[in-house]
Amino acid sequence: VQLQAYGGGLVQAGGSLRLSCAVSGLSLDDYAIGWFRQAPGKKREGVSCMRESDSTTYYADFVKGRFTISRDNSRKKVYLQMNSLEPEDTAVYYCNTNPPGQWGQGTLVTVSS
């Protein structure tokens, strides 16, 4: 099982980025997938999650209205569209099953003010 996040980068405050998660070794029909992040000096936290059964989505309060999770089961990809980015969104972002399994390499998002 491997979930690899990519698509991070440097963006100015107010800008947008789309993160992608490539999934292998499991079916998106069988697992909820979540996005998580860890800012420097802080604990890892949940950002968003999509339920496998009916695609119900969940968002942390700090990203509601700004981030959107989606998935493409045929391509085995999960996405996180991030709009109106703020410097506080600077973190390494990870995708994982929910509840999480082994952590892969994340992708760094840096938002400059």
CYANA upper distance limits for C-alpha pairs under 8 A (distance plus 0.5 A):
  1 VAL  CA     23 VAL  CA      8.21
  1 VAL  CA     24 SER  CA      6.19
  1 VAL  CA     25 GLY  CA      4.70
  1 VAL  CA     26 LEU  CA      6.70
  2 GLN  CA     22 ALA  CA      8.40
  2 GLN  CA     23 VAL  CA      6.39
  2 GLN  CA     24 SER  CA      5.69
  2 GLN  CA     25 GLY  CA      6.79
  2 GLN  CA    104 GLY  CA      7.78
  3 LEU  CA     21 CYS  CA      6.79
  3 LEU  CA     22 ALA  CA      6.13
  3 LEU  CA     23 VAL  CA      5.13
  3 LEU  CA     24 SER  CA      6.97
  3 LEU  CA     95 CYS  CA      6.85
  3 LEU  CA     96 ASN  CA      6.62
  3 LEU  CA    104 GLY  CA      6.99
  4 GLN  CA     21 CYS  CA      5.82
  4 GLN  CA     22 ALA  CA      5.70
  4 GLN  CA     23 VAL  CA      7.17
  4 GLN  CA     94 TYR  CA      8.17
  4 GLN  CA     95 CYS  CA      7.33
  4 GLN  CA    104 GLY  CA      6.71
  4 GLN  CA    105 GLN  CA      7.04
  4 GLN  CA    106 GLY  CA      7.56
  5 ALA  CA     19 LEU  CA      7.44
  5 ALA  CA     20 SER  CA      6.19
  5 ALA  CA     21 CYS  CA      4.84
  5 ALA  CA     22 ALA  CA      7.03
  5 ALA  CA     93 TYR  CA      7.79
  5 ALA  CA     94 TYR  CA      6.28
  5 ALA  CA     95 CYS  CA      6.34
  5 ALA  CA    104 GLY  CA      8.47
  5 ALA  CA    105 GLN  CA      7.52
  5 ALA  CA    106 GLY  CA      5.97
  5 ALA  CA    107 THR  CA      6.31
  6 TYR  CA     19 LEU  CA      6.37
  6 TYR  CA     20 SER  CA      5.95
  6 TYR  CA     21 CYS  CA      6.86
  6 TYR  CA    106 GLY  CA      7.57
  6 TYR  CA    107 THR  CA      5.74
  7 GLY  CA     17 LEU  CA      8.06
  7 GLY  CA     18 ARG  CA      6.93
  7 GLY  CA     19 LEU  CA      5.19
  7 GLY  CA     20 SER  CA      6.54
  7 GLY  CA    107 THR  CA      7.26
  8 GLY  CA     17 LEU  CA      7.66
  8 GLY  CA     18 ARG  CA      8.17
  8 GLY  CA     19 LEU  CA      6.75
  8 GLY  CA    107 THR  CA      5.72
  8 GLY  CA    108 LEU  CA      5.65
  8 GLY  CA    109 VAL  CA      5.29
  8 GLY  CA    110 THR  CA      8.32
  9 GLY  CA     17 LEU  CA      8.45
  9 GLY  CA    107 THR  CA      8.45
  9 GLY  CA    108 LEU  CA      6.70
  9 GLY  CA    109 VAL  CA      5.52
  9 GLY  CA    110 THR  CA      6.59
 10 LEU  CA    109 VAL  CA      6.66
 10 LEU  CA    110 THR  CA      5.24
 10 LEU  CA    111 VAL  CA      6.42
 10 LEU  CA    112 SER  CA      7.80
 11 VAL  CA     15 GLY  CA      6.57
 11 VAL  CA     16 SER  CA      7.74
 11 VAL  CA     17 LEU  CA      8.17
 11 VAL  CA    109 VAL  CA      8.31
 11 VAL  CA    110 THR  CA      6.81
 11 VAL  CA    111 VAL  CA      5.51
 11 VAL  CA    112 SER  CA      6.76
 12 GLN  CA     85 LEU  CA      8.14
 12 GLN  CA    111 VAL  CA      5.87
 12 GLN  CA    112 SER  CA      5.27
 12 GLN  CA    113 SER  CA      6.68
 13 ALA  CA     84 SER  CA      7.46
 13 ALA  CA     85 LEU  CA      5.84
 13 ALA  CA     86 GLU  CA      5.52
 13 ALA  CA     87 PRO  CA      6.74
 13 ALA  CA    111 VAL  CA      6.20
 13 ALA  CA    112 SER  CA      6.17
 13 ALA  CA    113 SER  CA      5.80
 14 GLY  CA     83 ASN  CA      7.56
 14 GLY  CA     84 SER  CA      4.69
 14 GLY  CA     85 LEU  CA      5.41
 14 GLY  CA     86 GLU  CA      6.88
 15 GLY  CA     83 ASN  CA      6.65
 15 GLY  CA     84 SER  CA      5.98
 15 GLY  CA     85 LEU  CA      6.01
 16 SER  CA     81 GLN  CA      7.99
 16 SER  CA     82 MET  CA      5.90
 16 SER  CA     83 ASN  CA      4.88
 16 SER  CA     84 SER  CA      6.72
 16 SER  CA     85 LEU  CA      6.68
 17 LEU  CA     81 GLN  CA      6.69
 17 LEU  CA     82 MET  CA      5.76
 17 LEU  CA     83 ASN  CA      7.24
 18 ARG  CA     79 TYR  CA      7.30
 18 ARG  CA     80 LEU  CA      6.09
 18 ARG  CA     81 GLN  CA      4.89
 18 ARG  CA     82 MET  CA      6.39
 19 LEU  CA     79 TYR  CA      6.05
 19 LEU  CA     80 LEU  CA      5.51
 19 LEU  CA     81 GLN  CA      6.90
 19 LEU  CA     82 MET  CA      8.30
 20 SER  CA     77 LYS  CA      7.16
 20 SER  CA     78 VAL  CA      6.31
 20 SER  CA     79 TYR  CA      5.03
 20 SER  CA     80 LEU  CA      6.98
 21 CYS  CA     77 LYS  CA      5.90
 21 CYS  CA     78 VAL  CA      5.46
 21 CYS  CA     79 TYR  CA      6.62
 21 CYS  CA     95 CYS  CA      6.75
 22 ALA  CA     76 LYS  CA      6.80
 22 ALA  CA     77 LYS  CA      5.44
 22 ALA  CA     78 VAL  CA      7.35
 23 VAL  CA     76 LYS  CA      5.89
 23 VAL  CA     77 LYS  CA      6.47
 23 VAL  CA     78 VAL  CA      8.26
 24 SER  CA     76 LYS  CA      7.72
 26 LEU  CA     30 ASP  CA      8.08
 26 LEU  CA     31 TYR  CA      8.33
 27 SER  CA     31 TYR  CA      7.33
 27 SER  CA     73 ASN  CA      8.32
 27 SER  CA     76 LYS  CA      8.05
 28 LEU  CA     32 ALA  CA      7.69
 28 LEU  CA     33 ILE  CA      8.16
 28 LEU  CA     52 GLU  CA      6.95
 28 LEU  CA     73 ASN  CA      6.41
 28 LEU  CA     76 LYS  CA      7.25
 29 ASP  CA     52 GLU  CA      5.91
 29 ASP  CA     53 SER  CA      7.33
 29 ASP  CA     73 ASN  CA      7.87
 30 ASP  CA     52 GLU  CA      6.41
 30 ASP  CA     53 SER  CA      8.02
 31 TYR  CA     51 ARG  CA      7.79
 31 TYR  CA     52 GLU  CA      5.77
 31 TYR  CA     97 THR  CA      6.83
 31 TYR  CA     98 ASN  CA      7.80
 32 ALA  CA     49 CYS  CA      7.42
 32 ALA  CA     50 MET  CA      6.12
 32 ALA  CA     51 ARG  CA      5.00
 32 ALA  CA     52 GLU  CA      5.14
 32 ALA  CA     97 THR  CA      6.20
 32 ALA  CA     98 ASN  CA      5.84
 32 ALA  CA     99 PRO  CA      8.35
 33 ILE  CA     49 CYS  CA      6.19
 33 ILE  CA     50 MET  CA      6.12
 33 ILE  CA     51 ARG  CA      7.40
 33 ILE  CA     52 GLU  CA      7.98
 33 ILE  CA     78 VAL  CA      8.20
 33 ILE  CA     95 CYS  CA      7.52
 33 ILE  CA     96 ASN  CA      6.25
 33 ILE  CA     97 THR  CA      4.91
 33 ILE  CA     98 ASN  CA      5.94
 34 GLY  CA     46 GLY  CA      7.85
 34 GLY  CA     47 VAL  CA      7.86
 34 GLY  CA     48 SER  CA      6.02
 34 GLY  CA     49 CYS  CA      4.48
 34 GLY  CA     50 MET  CA      6.82
 34 GLY  CA     95 CYS  CA      6.16
 34 GLY  CA     96 ASN  CA      6.03
 34 GLY  CA     97 THR  CA      6.38
 34 GLY  CA     98 ASN  CA      6.21
 35 TRP  CA     46 GLY  CA      6.81
 35 TRP  CA     47 VAL  CA      5.90
 35 TRP  CA     48 SER  CA      5.70
 35 TRP  CA     49 CYS  CA      6.72
 35 TRP  CA     80 LEU  CA      8.09
 35 TRP  CA     93 TYR  CA      7.42
 35 TRP  CA     94 TYR  CA      6.18
 35 TRP  CA     95 CYS  CA      5.03
 35 TRP  CA     96 ASN  CA      7.06
 36 PHE  CA     44 ARG  CA      7.21
 36 PHE  CA     45 GLU  CA      6.01
 36 PHE  CA     46 GLY  CA      4.89
 36 PHE  CA     47 VAL  CA      5.53
 36 PHE  CA     48 SER  CA      7.55
 36 PHE  CA     93 TYR  CA      6.18
 36 PHE  CA     94 TYR  CA      5.60
 36 PHE  CA     95 CYS  CA      6.64
 36 PHE  CA     96 ASN  CA      8.19
 37 ARG  CA     44 ARG  CA      5.93
 37 ARG  CA     45 GLU  CA      5.99
 37 ARG  CA     46 GLY  CA      7.04
 37 ARG  CA     47 VAL  CA      7.23
 37 ARG  CA     91 ALA  CA      6.39
 37 ARG  CA     92 VAL  CA      5.94
 37 ARG  CA     93 TYR  CA      4.76
 37 ARG  CA     94 TYR  CA      6.39
 38 GLN  CA     42 LYS  CA      6.73
 38 GLN  CA     43 LYS  CA      6.39
 38 GLN  CA     44 ARG  CA      4.71
 38 GLN  CA     45 GLU  CA      6.83
 38 GLN  CA     91 ALA  CA      5.72
 38 GLN  CA     92 VAL  CA      5.80
 38 GLN  CA     93 TYR  CA      7.08
 39 ALA  CA     43 LYS  CA      7.72
 39 ALA  CA     44 ARG  CA      7.77
 39 ALA  CA     89 ASP  CA      8.34
 39 ALA  CA     90 THR  CA      6.75
 39 ALA  CA     91 ALA  CA      4.57
 39 ALA  CA     92 VAL  CA      6.83
 40 PRO  CA     91 ALA  CA      7.20
 46 GLY  CA     60 ALA  CA      7.33
 47 VAL  CA     59 TYR  CA      6.41
 47 VAL  CA     60 ALA  CA      5.71
 47 VAL  CA     63 VAL  CA      7.60
 48 SER  CA     57 THR  CA      7.72
 48 SER  CA     58 TYR  CA      5.89
 48 SER  CA     59 TYR  CA      4.89
 48 SER  CA     60 ALA  CA      6.69
 48 SER  CA     69 ILE  CA      7.26
 49 CYS  CA     57 THR  CA      6.16
 49 CYS  CA     58 TYR  CA      5.65
 49 CYS  CA     59 TYR  CA      7.19
 49 CYS  CA     69 ILE  CA      7.66
 49 CYS  CA     98 ASN  CA      7.92
 50 MET  CA     55 SER  CA      5.94
 50 MET  CA     56 THR  CA      6.08
 50 MET  CA     57 THR  CA      4.95
 50 MET  CA     58 TYR  CA      6.93
 50 MET  CA     69 ILE  CA      7.52
 50 MET  CA     70 SER  CA      8.01
 51 ARG  CA     55 SER  CA      5.35
 51 ARG  CA     56 THR  CA      5.70
 51 ARG  CA     57 THR  CA      6.89
 52 GLU  CA     56 THR  CA      8.33
 57 THR  CA     69 ILE  CA      7.72
 59 TYR  CA     63 VAL  CA      7.01
 59 TYR  CA     64 LYS  CA      6.26
 60 ALA  CA     64 LYS  CA      6.82
 63 VAL  CA     67 PHE  CA      6.12
 66 ARG  CA     82 MET  CA      6.61
 66 ARG  CA     83 ASN  CA      5.61
 66 ARG  CA     84 SER  CA      6.55
 66 ARG  CA     85 LEU  CA      8.20
 67 PHE  CA     80 LEU  CA      7.13
 67 PHE  CA     81 GLN  CA      5.94
 67 PHE  CA     82 MET  CA      4.95
 67 PHE  CA     83 ASN  CA      6.50
 68 THR  CA     79 TYR  CA      8.49
 68 THR  CA     80 LEU  CA      6.11
 68 THR  CA     81 GLN  CA      5.54
 68 THR  CA     82 MET  CA      7.13
 69 ILE  CA     78 VAL  CA      7.83
 69 ILE  CA     79 TYR  CA      6.11
 69 ILE  CA     80 LEU  CA      5.11
 69 ILE  CA     81 GLN  CA      6.89
 70 SER  CA     78 VAL  CA      6.31
 70 SER  CA     79 TYR  CA      5.68
 70 SER  CA     80 LEU  CA      7.08
 71 ARG  CA     76 LYS  CA      8.08
 71 ARG  CA     77 LYS  CA      6.20
 71 ARG  CA     78 VAL  CA      4.66
 71 ARG  CA     79 TYR  CA      6.36
 72 ASP  CA     76 LYS  CA      6.34
 72 ASP  CA     77 LYS  CA      5.78
 72 ASP  CA     78 VAL  CA      6.80
 73 ASN  CA     77 LYS  CA      6.99
 85 LEU  CA     89 ASP  CA      6.96
 85 LEU  CA    111 VAL  CA      7.27
 86 GLU  CA     90 THR  CA      8.10
 86 GLU  CA    111 VAL  CA      6.66
 86 GLU  CA    112 SER  CA      8.33
 86 GLU  CA    113 SER  CA      8.09
 87 PRO  CA    110 THR  CA      7.85
 87 PRO  CA    111 VAL  CA      5.19
 87 PRO  CA    112 SER  CA      6.23
 87 PRO  CA    113 SER  CA      6.50
 88 GLU  CA    111 VAL  CA      8.11
 89 ASP  CA    109 VAL  CA      8.03
 89 ASP  CA    110 THR  CA      7.99
 89 ASP  CA    111 VAL  CA      7.20
 90 THR  CA    108 LEU  CA      8.20
 90 THR  CA    109 VAL  CA      5.87
 90 THR  CA    110 THR  CA      5.10
 90 THR  CA    111 VAL  CA      5.93
 91 ALA  CA    108 LEU  CA      6.46
 91 ALA  CA    109 VAL  CA      6.02
 91 ALA  CA    110 THR  CA      7.15
 92 VAL  CA    106 GLY  CA      6.18
 92 VAL  CA    107 THR  CA      5.82
 92 VAL  CA    108 LEU  CA      4.76
 92 VAL  CA    109 VAL  CA      6.53
 93 TYR  CA    106 GLY  CA      5.66
 93 TYR  CA    107 THR  CA      5.73
 93 TYR  CA    108 LEU  CA      6.67
 93 TYR  CA    109 VAL  CA      7.56
 94 TYR  CA    103 TRP  CA      8.21
 94 TYR  CA    104 GLY  CA      7.77
 94 TYR  CA    105 GLN  CA      7.53
 94 TYR  CA    106 GLY  CA      4.98
 94 TYR  CA    107 THR  CA      7.11
 95 CYS  CA    104 GLY  CA      8.46
 95 CYS  CA    106 GLY  CA      7.91
 96 ASN  CA    100 PRO  CA      5.98
 96 ASN  CA    101 GLY  CA      7.13
 96 ASN  CA    102 GLN  CA      8.34
 96 ASN  CA    103 TRP  CA      7.40
 96 ASN  CA    104 GLY  CA      8.46
 97 THR  CA    101 GLY  CA      6.68
